[in-house]
Every structure is written in C-alpha cells, then in structure tokens.
C-alpha cells in the first residue's frame, strides 16, 4: 500500500504531499489542473522514463538566470562571468507498506536491499541536465531494478492501455495471466524448450551456413594461429627484453660503475671501506677487553664487514660479466619488434595476444567440425524442436480449456457494468513458426448487443465499451479462483487514469461499483470526471491549479464533508442548491 506520496518541483507542482489510505482513492479536478502529473509521479516511482523537461524551472536553471536579469550569485549578467548554475531537480518520493506485497519484498531481499517492518521508501530524483537517481530505502539502485520492483507494486491503466487492448498481440498475455500455477509452469517449460531449440538451430546455422565464408574464416584464423605460435610469446617477455636492452645499450657504463663500487669497497691505491671497517672492529675488540658494554656495536661492525664482503663479491661478478654484446643487442631488438607487431595486430599486451590465441583455438575447433558432427547438431536441433512443439501443444490445450472459463468470467463482469447482453470469446489461430509463448495466436472477439456478430475488439468497440472491457479484464485478473483458492494479482496497487471516458449515467454507476469492489482487495487510485465514481471514494482528493503573473501552482487537497459536496456538484455542472442537494444524496447512498 502507498502510504505517502511527496512531489517537489515536478512540472508545475512546486511541492505536494498526499497521505494515502486503503481502498478507493479518487482524484478529481478541472481538465488541465494537473491530475496527470500525479499519475506521472506514480509512473516515475515504478521506473517509467524520466523526461528532463518535466523538471520545474529547468529552463531558467539551465540558463543560470534569475527574475531580475542577474545571475545566481546576484551579480550583473554583463561581461562578468557567472558561476555555473546547479541544474534544477525534481524529486518524487513514495512510502510503501509491503505487508501485502510479498513478491515485491522478496525481490528486494534477492537484490540485497534491507526492508524493516515491511517499510519501503522509493526516491526518484531527476535533473534538468538529464541525470536521475534512484534510491530504495536510502540506497542507490539502477533504473532496471526500479522497473522490476515497480512491476510488482503498481499497475497503471490509462488510455494508452486501451490502445494496447485493441492490439491483438497483447491478448495472449491477458489469457495466460488468468492461469494457475500449473499453467504458469507449462508456459515456463515451453519458453525454456523454445530457447534451447533456437540456440541449437543458431549453432547449426552458424556452422553449416555459407561454406565459402566458413573456409575463408578458417584460413584467416589458421594464419593468425601460426603467426602467434611461430613467435611463441611468453607472459611479461617484452618487459624483460626492454630491461635487457637497456643494460646492453649501457654495458660499458654499467661495467665501469660496478668496478668503481668494487674498488670503493675493497680499496685500490688506498684503503677501501672493508679495510676501514676491519680497523674499526679491531679497535672495538680492544675496548671490549676492558668494557663489555660495547659488545653489541662490535657485533654490528662484524655484521657490516660480512655485508661489505658480499656486496664487493657481487660487484666484482657483475663487472666481470657485464660487457658489450652487439649481436645480443640485435637479437633483443629484433625480438621486441616481432612481439610489438603481434601486439599491434592482436592485442595491446602479450597477455591479450596469448588470450586471443586461445580464443582462436576454440573457434577453429568449432569450424573444423566434421560432417558427422554437423549431422549430430542437426539431429539435436530437430530433437529440441520436437520437445518445444510437444510442450507448446500441451500449453495450447491448457489455454483452450482456460479460455472458456476466462470468457465466462469476463462476461460476468461485463454484465455488472451495464452490458447485460454482451458476448466475449477467445479466438485461436495456429502460429506455424512458433515463439517463446508457444504456437498460439489469440484474439478477443466481442459483441455488445444482441444480433451483432462477434468481431475483433478493434473493429467494433466504442470508447465507452472498451473502457468497460478493460475494467472487466482487470477485475477478472485482479482476483479469481484457482483450485478453490482466491488468487490475487501480484500488484497490490492499481491506478486507473481516466478509463471512464465515453460513459455516463447508469453505466458510470456500474463502473463506480466495480471499482469499489476492486478496492476491497487492492489499494485503488482513480482519476475521474464522473461524480458517480467519485462519490464511492474512501479518500477524495481535489487537484486545483492557481495562476498569477509570476507562476502556476498545483494544489492537492483531501476533501471532507462540505468541500466534497461542492466538488461533486461542480462535477455535475453547477453549484446550485438543487445540485448541492443531489451531491449530498449521492454521498449518502
């Protein structure tokens, strides 16, 4: 259940907070008052596209202007550079109680979001520069996560969905949604087998397609493999060769420096560091004969002598081994050139070249499959296709059994919506190609009056009729019986955005009654222009727009008692005494 909706700086809504309740929540107001903005706000909370031009004041913010022709820092907009303005932002926050939304809470748990006491706060921030942020209980989330979560929370129905109902491609989804757990399992099995078949067919097509292209690809890959194998690069080899080249190019300098180091340690024409340390140690031992406290630093001198001897030995060996080797330098240069050529062609590092060689090997093995192996793939693809068609046939049989109950239930709801003689049927056509949904094409046929033949919805339904068909479908899918158990839709919140277009009178009363019935099972939000629907609200909000010379503001007010009577009277066309009395009578029914 949506507990609280907070909107800031969205379109012409500067700030609004709506405290929602269970049951039927109705929004009314003049055309253009801003009701659609509230529905847009709910859409943002379930991951619908965020348009930056819906941010209030975004144009002025983008230009860095303020009303008096000064910049954001209050300085003149002449030649003085203005500070970069912060883009305007809109914020929509929704606080939800997930007690009756176990699927949504389970999804949040899977995504490792913390939910305490079934409470969830969704925050969507939109900037005028096109950026937007999503937070779930204060933690950043992706737009795709929000869309997935939103599909488990709120179901929005509006005029666009009526257009969807006129598209026969959507009808199969309505029928399948009526199915029970066993039906869902059949759909899942069919989809899985279809995907396996298509993957097997894709591999077969890839390997047995254009033989000329396959042969050309084989030649190219084999050439690349041979080139890499001939060079036989080793990990980090180029780095080691660069170091060796540097040593070879400076061999004489390095030899001279090592000799100097050796002479400084061992001495040449005069005592070296080792001789001086030995003299120091001798003196320390003489002191130690009379004062044992010098034992520690005497030992340190002895240790230093050992280290100097080792270092001198290393320096001598380095100097003896280091010599100019032009032939080796040429070999190193040639090897580096060869390795760099490989890197330019196959990767930016030797590690990537080696990895690419492994990739080549895998593709070569696939392309070199024998005719026998190709035959095996063909058999596998045929077997997978057979498995898919078998599952699809079982699903089709289940759908045809389900269709009768579904149509009967839809007709039952249509009869309560002042369409007592309406007929509704699910028509099946085979789909020879098959899809992940099976091998059925489904279209709803409808007749509103006796004597009229059943025809596709798109060809005969009026605006008022299509509104009632949609409400009937939503009622059918909202709560129905499977194996004797009530099955609720997985979305606990339903939004109807002006789906009452084209109806009135007795029909409007029937639609209002149906919405009130739905509100016993769900939290329902409804934008309406009909007093027959508004009178049934558990909470009635009025959206008003106020405009002055500077700006336009939208206000959302929870109506009670007299204010609600006046709003119903306005919806009926006047606020005369007679209309006000009629409004009061409506509320008492």
C-alpha positions in Angstrom: 0.0 0.0 0.0 1.2 3.5 -0.8 1.2 5.5 2.4 2.6 8.8 1.4 3.5 10.5 -1.9 5.8 13.5 -1.9 6.4 15.6 -5.0 8.8 18.5 -5.3 9.5 20.7 -8.4 7.8 18.3 -10.9 6.3 20.2 -13.8 4.0 22.8 -12.2 3.9 21.1 -8.8 6.2 23.1 -6.5 5.6 20.9 -3.5 2.8 18.5 -2.6 2.4 15.7 -0.1 -0.5 13.3 -0.4 -1.3 11.0 2.5 -3.0 7.9 1.0 -5.2 5.3 2.5 -6.5 1.9 1.8 -9.5 1.3 -0.5 -10.5 3.6 -3.3 -8.6 6.9 -3.6 -10.1 9.3 -6.2 -8.5 12.3 -7.8 -10.8 14.9 -9.4 -10.4 18.4 -10.8 -10.8 20.6 -13.8 -9.3 19.5 -17.1 -5.7 20.7 -17.1 -5.5 21.1 -13.4 -2.5 18.7 -13.1 -4.0 15.3 -12.3 -1.9 13.7 -15.0 1.2 15.0 -13.2 0.3 13.0 -10.2 -0.1 9.9 -12.3 3.3 10.7 -14.0 4.8 10.8 -10.5 3.5 7.4 -9.7 4.9 6.2 -13.0 8.3 7.6 -12.0 8.2 5.5 -8.9 7.9 2.3 -10.9 10.7 3.1 -13.4 8.9 4.9 -16.2 11.1 7.2 -18.4 12.1 10.4 -16.7 11.9 13.4 -19.1 14.2 16.2 -18.0 11.7 18.8 -19.4 9.3 17.8 -16.6 11.6 19.4 -14.0 10.0 22.6 -12.8 12.0 25.7 -13.6 14.5 23.7 -15.6 14.8 26.2 -18.4 15.7 29.1 -16.2 18.1 27.0 -14.2 19.8 25.8 -17.3 20.4 29.4 -18.3 21.6 30.5 -14.9 19.0 33.4 -14.9 17.1 34.9 -12.0 14.0 37.1 -12.4 15.7 40.4 -12.3 18.3 39.7 -15.0 21.0 38.8 -12.6 23.0 35.6 -12.2 22.6 33.0 -9.5 25.2 34.9 -7.4 23.3 38.2 -7.7 25.9 39.9 -10.0 25.1 41.5 -13.3 24.8 39.4 -16.4 27.1 41.9 -18.3 30.7 40.9 -19.1 31.3 39.4 -15.7 31.4 35.6 -15.9 28.6 34.0 -13.8 29.2 31.0 -11.6 28.0 27.7 -13.1 24.4 27.2 -12.0 23.3 23.9 -10.4 20.7 22.2 -12.6 17.2 22.3 -11.4 16.0 19.0 -9.8 12.6 17.3 -9.3 12.1 14.8 -6.5 9.3 12.2 -6.2 9.2 10.0 -3.0 6.8 7.2 -2.2 6.5 5.5 1.1 5.0 2.0 0.9 3.8 -0.7 3.3 4.8 -4.0 1.8 2.7 -6.2 4.2 0.5 -7.3 1.3 3.2 -7.2 -1.3 5.3 -10.3 -0.6 6.6 -10.6 -4.2 8.0 -7.1 -4.0 9.6 -7.7 -0.6 11.1 -11.0 -1.8 12.6 -9.2 -4.9 14.2 -6.6 -2.7 15.6 -9.3 -0.5 17.1 -11.1 -3.6 18.7 -7.8 -4.6 20.1 -7.4 -1.1 18.1 -4.3 -0.1 17.2 -4.1 3.6 13.5 -3.8 4.4 12.5 -3.3 8.1 8.9 -3.8 9.2 7.7 -4.1 5.6 8.5 -0.4 5.0 9.9 0.8 1.7 10.8 4.4 0.6 11.4 4.9 -3.2 13.0 8.2 -4.1 13.5 9.3 -7.8 15.5 12.4 -8.4 15.5 14.0 -11.9 17.9 16.8 -13.0 17.2 19.2 -15.8 20.5 18.1 -17.4 19.0 14.6 -17.9 20.6 12.8 -15.0 18.4 10.9 -12.5 19.0 8.9 -9.4 17.0 6.1 -7.8 17.2 5.2 -4.1 15.5 2.3 -2.3 15.4 2.8 1.4 18.2 5.3 1.0 20.5 3.0 -1.1 21.3 3.8 -4.7 19.6 1.5 -7.2 19.5 1.1 -11.0 16.6 2.1 -13.2 16.2 -1.6 -14.3 15.9 -2.6 -10.6 13.2 0.0 -10.1 11.3 -1.2 -13.2 11.4 -4.8 -12.0 10.3 -3.7 -8.5 7.6 -1.4 -9.9 6.0 -4.2 -11.9 5.4 -5.9 -8.5 4.0 -2.8 -6.8 1.8 -0.7 -9.1 -0.3 -1.4 -12.1 -1.3 1.7 -14.1 -4.2 1.6 -16.5 -4.9 4.5 -18.8 -6.0 5.5 -22.3 -2.7 4.1 -23.7 -3.7 0.7 -22.3 -7.0 0.9 -24.1 -4.9 1.2 -27.3 -2.9 -1.8 -26.1 -6.2 -3.8 -25.7 -7.0 -3.0 -29.4 -3.7 -4.7 -30.4 -4.4 -8.5 -30.7 -0.7 -9.2 -30.0 -1.4 -8.4 -26.3 -4.4 -10.7 -25.8 -2.4 -13.8 -25.2 -0.8 -12.2 -22.2 -4.3 -11.5 -20.7 -5.4 -15.1 -21.1 -2.2 -16.5 -19.7 -2.4 -14.2 -16.6 -5.7 -15.9 -15.8 -4.0 -19.3 -15.5 -3.0 -21.0 -12.2 0.4 -22.2 -11.0 0.3 -25.3 -13.2 -0.4 -23.1 -16.3 2.5 -20.9 -15.4 4.7 -24.0 -15.2 3.6 -25.0 -18.7 4.4 -21.6 -20.0 7.9 -21.6 -18.4 8.6 -25.1 -19.8 7.5 -24.1 -23.3 9.7 -21.0 -23.2 12.7 -22.9 -21.9 12.4 -25.6 -24.7 11.9 -22.9 -27.3 15.1 -21.1 -26.2 17.0 -24.4 -26.3 15.7 -25.2 -29.8 16.6 -21.7 -31.1 20.1 -21.9 -29.6 20.7 -25.3 -31.2 19.4 -24.0 -34.5 21.6 -20.9 -34.2 24.7 -23.1 -33.7 23.7 -25.3 -36.7 23.1 -22.3 -38.9 26.4 -20.7 -37.8 28.4 -23.8 -38.7 26.6 -25.0 -41.8 25.9 -21.7 -43.4 27.9 -20.1 -46.1 30.7 -22.6 -46.8 32.9 -20.1 -48.7 32.7 -17.7 -45.7 33.5 -20.6 -43.4 36.5 -21.6 -45.4 37.8 -18.0 -45.6 37.4 -17.7 -41.8 39.2 -20.9 -41.3 42.2 -19.8 -43.4 42.4 -16.4 -41.7 42.3 -17.9 -38.2 44.8 -20.6 -39.0 47.2 -18.0 -40.4 46.8 -15.9 -37.2 47.4 -19.0 -35.1 50.5 -20.0 -37.0 51.9 -16.5 -36.7 51.4 -16.4 -32.9 52.7 -19.9 -32.5 55.8 -19.1 -34.5 56.6 -16.2 -32.2 55.7 -18.2 -29.1 55.3 -15.1 -26.9 55.7 -15.6 -23.1 53.9 -13.6 -20.4 55.8 -10.4 -19.5 58.6 -11.3 -22.0 58.5 -7.9 -23.6 59.1 -6.1 -20.3 62.1 -8.3 -19.6 63.5 -7.7 -23.0 63.2 -3.9 -22.6 65.2 -4.2 -19.4 67.8 -6.3 -21.1 68.1 -3.9 -24.0 68.7 -1.0 -21.6 71.5 -2.9 -19.9 73.1 -3.9 -23.2 73.0 -0.3 -24.5 74.8 0.9 -21.4 77.1 -2.0 -20.8 80.4 0.0 -20.6 78.9 2.5 -18.2 77.5 -0.3 -16.0 80.8 -2.2 -16.0 82.7 0.9 -15.0 80.3 1.8 -12.3 80.4 -1.8 -10.9 84.3 -1.7 -10.9 84.2 1.7 -9.1 81.8 0.2 -6.5 84.2 -2.8 -6.0 87.2 -0.6 -5.6 85.5 1.6 -3.1 84.6 -1.4 -1.0 87.9 -3.3 -1.3 90.4 -0.5 -1.9 92.8 0.1 -4.7 95.6 2.6 -4.2 94.3 3.4 -0.7 92.3 1.6 1.9 88.7 0.8 1.0 85.6 0.6 3.1 86.3 -3.0 4.1 89.8 -2.2 5.4 88.5 0.7 7.4 85.7 -1.4 8.9 88.2 -4.1 9.8 90.3 -1.5 11.6 87.3 -0.2 13.4 86.4 -3.8 14.5 89.9 -4.3 15.8 89.6 -1.2 17.9 86.2 -2.3 19.2 87.6 -5.6 20.3 90.4 -3.8 22.2 87.7 -1.7 24.0 85.7 -4.8 24.7 88.6 -6.4 26.5 88.1 -3.7 29.2 84.4 -2.8 28.7 81.9 -5.4 27.9 79.1 -2.9 27.1 80.5 -2.3 23.6 79.7 -5.9 22.6 76.5 -5.0 20.7 78.1 -2.5 18.4 81.2 -4.6 17.9 78.9 -7.3 16.6 77.2 -4.7 14.3 80.7 -3.9 12.9 81.3 -7.6 12.3 78.0 -7.9 10.5 78.7 -4.8 8.4 82.1 -6.4 7.3 80.2 -9.6 6.2 77.8 -7.5 4.2 80.6 -5.4 2.6 82.4 -8.6 1.6 79.2 -10.0 0.0 78.5 -6.7 -1.8 82.1 -6.5 -3.1 81.8 -10.0 -4.4 78.6 -9.2 -6.2 80.1 -6.0 -7.7 83.2 -8.0 -8.9 81.0 -10.6 -10.5 78.7 -8.0 -12.1 81.7 -6.1 -13.6 83.3 -9.4 -14.9 80.1 -10.5 -16.6 79.0 -7.1 -17.9 80.4 -6.5 -21.4 79.1 -5.0 -24.6 77.4 -7.6 -26.9 76.3 -6.0 -30.2 75.0 -9.4 -31.5 72.8 -10.0 -28.5 71.5 -6.4 -28.7 70.4 -7.0 -32.3 68.6 -10.2 -31.2 66.8 -8.3 -28.5 65.8 -5.5 -30.8 64.5 -8.0 -33.4 62.5 -9.9 -30.8 60.9 -6.8 -29.4 60.0 -5.7 -32.9 58.3 -9.1 -33.5 56.4 -9.0 -30.2 55.3 -5.4 -30.8 54.0 -6.4 -34.2 51.9 -9.1 -32.6 50.5 -6.6 -30.0 49.5 -4.2 -32.8 47.6 -6.9 -34.6 46.1 -9.0 -31.8 46.1 -7.1 -28.5 47.6 -4.2 -26.6 49.6 -6.6 -24.4 51.3 -10.0 -24.7 48.7 -11.4 -22.2 45.9 -10.3 -24.5 47.8 -11.8 -27.5 48.1 -15.2 -25.7 44.4 -15.0 -24.7 43.4 -14.3 -28.3 45.3 -17.4 -29.4 43.2 -19.4 -27.0 40.0 -17.8 -28.5 41.3 -18.7 -32.0 41.7 -22.3 -30.9 38.2 -22.6 -29.7 36.7 -21.1 -32.9 39.0 -23.4 -35.0 37.6 -26.4 -33.2 34.1 -25.3 -33.9 34.7 -24.5 -37.5 36.6 -27.8 -38.1 33.6 -29.9 -37.1 33.3 -32.9 -39.3 30.2 -33.7 -41.3 29.3 -36.3 -38.7 29.4 -33.7 -36.0 27.3 -31.4 -38.1 24.8 -34.2 -38.5 24.7 -34.5 -34.8 23.9 -30.9 -34.5 21.1 -31.2 -37.0 19.7 -34.2 -35.0 19.9 -32.2 -31.8 18.2 -29.2 -33.3 15.3 -31.4 -34.6 15.1 -33.1 -31.2 14.9 -29.7 -29.4 12.3 -28.6 -31.9 10.2 -31.7 -31.2 10.4 -31.1 -27.5 9.3 -27.5 -28.0 6.3 -28.4 -30.2 5.2 -31.1 -27.7 5.3 -28.6 -24.8 3.6 -25.9 -27.0 0.8 -28.4 -27.8 0.3 -29.1 -24.1 0.2 -25.4 -23.4 -2.2 -24.8 -26.3 -4.6 -27.4 -25.0 -4.4 -25.9 -21.5 -5.2 -22.4 -23.0 -8.2 -23.6 -24.9 -9.6 -25.2 -21.7 -8.8 -22.0 -19.8 -10.4 -19.8 -22.5 -13.9 -20.9 -21.7 -13.6 -20.0 -18.0 -11.9 -16.8 -18.8 -14.6 -15.6 -21.3 -17.3 -16.6 -18.9 -15.7 -14.6 -16.1 -15.2 -11.6 -18.4 -18.9 -11.7 -19.5 -20.0 -12.0 -15.9 -18.1 -8.8 -15.0 -19.4 -7.0 -18.2 -23.0 -7.8 -17.1 -22.4 -5.9 -13.8 -21.1 -3.0 -15.9 -24.4 -2.4 -17.7 -23.6 -4.7 -20.6 -26.2 -7.4 -19.8 -26.2 -8.9 -23.3 -22.6 -8.6 -24.1 -20.7 -11.6 -25.5 -17.0 -12.3 -25.3 -14.9 -15.1 -26.9 -11.3 -16.1 -27.2 -10.4 -17.0 -30.8 -7.4 -19.2 -31.5 -5.2 -19.3 -34.7 -2.1 -21.6 -35.0 1.3 -19.9 -35.3 3.3 -22.2 -37.5 6.6 -20.6 -36.8 6.3 -20.7 -33.1 7.6 -18.2 -30.4 8.7 -18.4 -26.8 5.0 -18.1 -26.0 4.1 -21.3 -27.9 2.3 -21.8 -31.2 -1.0 -19.9 -30.5 -2.2 -16.6 -31.8 -5.1 -15.3 -29.7 -7.6 -12.6 -30.4 -10.5 -11.4 -28.3 -13.9 -11.2 -30.1 -16.7 -9.1 -28.7 -20.3 -8.2 -29.2 -22.0 -5.5 -27.1 -25.6 -6.1 -28.3 -27.8 -9.0 -29.4 -27.9 -9.6 -33.1 -24.3 -8.3 -33.6 -21.8 -10.9 -34.6 -18.6 -11.5 -32.6 -15.9 -9.4 -34.1 -12.4 -8.2 -33.1 -12.4 -5.5 -30.4 -10.6 -3.1 -32.6 -13.3 -3.2 -35.2 -16.5 -2.7 -33.1 -15.8 -1.4 -29.6 -16.6 2.2 -28.8 -14.6 4.2 -26.3 -17.1 3.6 -23.5 -17.3 -0.1 -24.4 -13.5 -0.6 -24.5 -13.2 1.2 -21.0 -15.6 -1.4 -19.6 -13.9 -4.3 -21.3 -10.6 -3.2 -19.8 -12.2 -2.8 -16.3 -13.8 -6.2 -16.6 -10.5 -7.8 -17.6 -8.7 -6.1 -14.7 -11.4 -7.3 -12.4 -11.0 -10.8 -13.7 -7.3 -10.8 -13.4 -7.3 -9.0 -10.1 -8.9 -11.8 -8.1 -10.1 -15.1 -9.4 -10.5 -18.7 -8.2 -7.9 -21.4 -8.9 -8.4 -24.8 -7.4 -10.9 -23.3 -5.0 -8.4 -20.7 -3.7 -8.6 -17.0 -4.3 -5.6 -15.8 -6.3 -4.7 -12.2 -6.0 -2.8 -10.2 -8.7 0.8 -9.7 -7.7 0.5 -5.9 -7.8 -1.3 -4.6 -4.7 -1.8 -1.1 -6.1 -4.0 -0.4 -9.2 -4.2 3.0 -10.9 -7.0 3.9 -13.3 -6.2 7.1 -15.3 -9.5 8.4 -16.8 -10.5 5.0 -18.1 -14.2 6.2 -17.7 -14.0 8.2 -20.9 -17.2 7.8 -23.0 -19.5 6.6 -20.3 -22.1 8.2 -18.0 -25.4 7.6 -16.3 -26.2 4.1 -15.2 -23.0 2.8 -16.8 -21.0 5.2 -14.7 -22.7 3.9 -11.6 -21.8 0.3 -12.6 -18.2 1.3 -13.2 -18.0 3.0 -9.9 -19.4 0.0 -8.1 -16.9 -2.3 -9.9 -14.0 0.0 -8.8 -15.3 0.0 -5.2 -15.5 -3.8 -5.4 -11.9 -4.0 -6.6 -10.9 -1.7 -3.8 -11.9 -4.4 -1.3 -8.9 -6.4 -2.5 -6.4 -3.7 -3.6 -5.5 -0.1 -3.0 -7.1 1.7 -6.0 -6.3 5.1 -7.3 -8.7 6.6 -9.9 -8.6 9.8 -11.9 -12.2 10.6 -13.0 -14.6 13.2 -14.2 -17.6 11.3 -13.1 -19.4 12.1 -9.8 -20.9 8.5 -9.9 -17.4 7.2 -9.4 -16.1 9.9 -7.2 -18.9 9.5 -4.6 -17.7 6.0 -3.8 -14.2 7.1 -2.8 -12.8 6.2 0.6 -10.5 9.2 0.1 -11.3 12.0 -2.3 -8.6 14.4 -3.4 -9.2 17.6 -5.5 -6.5 18.9 -7.8 -6.6 22.6 -8.4 -4.4 25.0 -10.4 -3.7 28.6 -9.5 -2.0 31.0 -11.9 -0.7 34.5 -11.3 1.7 36.7 -13.3 4.8 35.0 -12.0 4.0 31.3 -11.9 1.5 28.5 -11.8 0.9 26.3 -8.8 -0.9 23.0 -8.3 -2.6 22.1 -5.0 -3.9 18.7 -3.9 -6.5 18.8 -1.2 -8.1 16.0 0.7 -11.9 16.7 0.6 -14.2 16.1 3.5 -17.9 16.9 4.2 -18.9 20.3 2.6 -15.9 20.6 0.3 -16.5 17.2 -1.1 -20.2 18.0 -1.7 -19.1 21.2 -3.6 -16.7 19.2 -5.7 -19.3 16.6 -6.7 -21.7 19.5 -7.5 -19.0 21.1 -9.7 -18.5 17.8 -11.5 -22.3 17.7 -12.2 -22.1 21.1 -13.8 -23.1 23.7 -11.2 -23.2 24.6 -7.5 -26.9 25.5 -7.4 -28.9 24.5 -4.3 -30.5 21.7 -6.2 -27.2 20.3 -7.4 -25.7 20.5 -3.9 -28.7 18.6 -2.6 -28.2 16.0 -5.2 -24.5 15.7 -4.3 -25.3 15.2 -0.7 -27.8 12.5 -1.7 -25.1 10.7 -3.8 -22.8 10.6 -0.8 -25.5 9.1 1.4 -26.2 6.1 -0.9 
